[in-house]
Amino acid sequence: MKACGHVFKYGDNVDTDVIIPARYLNATKGEELAVHCMEDIDKDFVNKVQKGDIIVANKNFGCGSSREHAPLAIKCAGVSCVIAETFARIFYRNSINIGLPIIECVEAARSIEAGDEVEVDFDSGLITNKTKGERYQGQSFPPFMQKIISAGGLVNYINGK
């Protein structure tokens, strides 16, 4: 499984309240959440993001509350992957549960810049910055997690979809 897209870059401690502000949590569908994704940290994100684009951040991405709304908003906005130095543990698990691929890689998070074109191979964990001609070795997913993500999330995986 691979992802390829242009990068939106953010710093440390991007919390779930800026990924999807609490004032929109009454929305029940991912598409409704997606139109407000990242708006408190990047007003133009939803107007610029294209299907397949990638978010890159530094440390502790997804910290804050444990809501599944945050990774769901990112996925439904069209983001194919999030790369960070580290993720908040509950965000990491929620991402897998809803089928949003994420990958930890310190070198990639530090070197990749906004606008770079990046490809991620989830089988190997290899991240290729096509813009800079650089490669970084990220943490690959174990096979069972790859199956969950490929199925579109835990519920689809359990239901055999």
Sequence and secondary structure as in RCSB ss.txt:
>XXXX:A:sequence
MKACGHVFKYGDNVDTDVIIPARYLNATKGEELAVHCMEDIDKDFVNKVQKGDIIVANKNFGCGSSREHAPLAIK
CAGVSCVIAETFARIFYRNSINIGLPIIECVEAARSIEAGDEVEVDFDSGLITNKTKGERYQGQSFPPFMQKIIS
AGGLVNYINGK
>XXXX:A:secstr
 EEEEEEEE  S  BHHHHS GGGTT  SHHHHHTTTTTTT TTHHHH  TT EEEE SSBTBS   THHHHHHH
HTT  EEEES B HHHHHHHHHHT  EEE HHHHHH  TT EEEEETTTTEEEETTTTEEEE     HHHHHHHH
TTSHHHHHTT 
